[in-house]
Amino acid sequence: MTSGVRNARPPQPTLEMVAAEAGVSRATVSRVVNGSPKVRPEVVVSVTAAIERLNYVPNRAARSLASRQTQSVALVVPEDMTKFFGDPYFAAVVQGITQRLDESDYTLNLLVASTDPRHKTMRYLRAGNVDGALVISHHTGDNFVADLESTMPVVFGGRPTNDSGANNYFVDVDNIAGSMSGVQHLVDIGRRRIGTITGPVDMPAGIDRLTGFRRVLENAGIATDAVEHADFTASGAAGATRRLLERCPDIDALFVASDLMATGALGVLAEQGRAVPRDIAVVAYDDSPAATSGPIGMTTVSQPSKEMGFAMADLLLRLLADDETVPHRNIMPTSLVLRESA
């Protein structure tokens, strides 16, 4: 007599599991699966035996039998739709991505997955609709991203939250060093009560920019308590600035973790009659169009957002071509751009 409860299915074998079983790289298994002539015969035998032992079925079997590729990649953004279209950082990254993909045969699918991504986004991606994925603006709680890495090549824009992952590929800037350059400028011009509006503390960029802020102030013997957290939006930063001014009305400088947030902070400073930079000097981060669209130009830490998008797409295309020389960590430079705000 049966209990009526079905046994749980064992996990589906992955390309990585076959590679470990055969003692070769993931790219080598991919070449064997796709019939590449560039693999030595003895390696083909070893990989084929591992495939048979694990009963591995390639995810792309249902794709075109001729190429086994969709010629599409996904840009996955685990954010609210309003935030995605309202932040110039995203526009610059997407511009770089599309510029690189325009040179290839691949098309881009945009997936803004702010709510319950596992049920919809993962179903779409796992159904074989794309060959690889680019992920930007991911948070600590976005666990589906780790699942995604086990099914296809993935490149992150920004250091991933699970940076210890052996298969992580990402493009980023040194956010600690970048924020340190901005805060050090405030110290160098004589400011001694410096506050900050941070990004989300569940994102590496938010954490690292706060770390750089604290490191500079500690080195200078300046208090590090003037901190308020926001969410990389102008409205969120406006609320954080009001809280900070109420708690620390004596601040004479402000480091804001993005240009867009700095626009919200500047609005509050104007409301409260705080002149910039006479009363409060302001340094932002990004060097996006938001830095020069207001009544005062922002001093800001410039990161090459468009170039980062281009590099992300280039790395993914190389992974899809089974290039074994693709570096995992790709760090691009920042620089401080001086304008009127500090």
Secondary structure, 3 states (H helix, E strand, C coil): CCCCCCCCCCCCCCHHHHHHHHCCCHHHHHHHHCCCCCCCHHHHHHHHHHHHHHCCCCHHHHCCCCCCCCCEEEEEECCCHHHHHHCHHHHHHHHHHHHHHCCCCCEEEEEECCCCHHHHHHHHHHCCCCCEEEEECCCCCCCHHHHHHCCCCEEEECCCCCCCCCCCCEEEECHHHHHHHHHHHHHHCCCCCEEEEECCCCCHHHHHHHHHHHHHHHHHCCCCCCEEECCCCHHHHHHHHHHHHHHCCCCCEEEECCHHHHHHHHHHHHHCCCCCCCCCEEEEEECCHHHCCCCCCCEEEECCHHHHHHHHHHHHHHHHCCCCCCCCEEEECCEEECCCCC
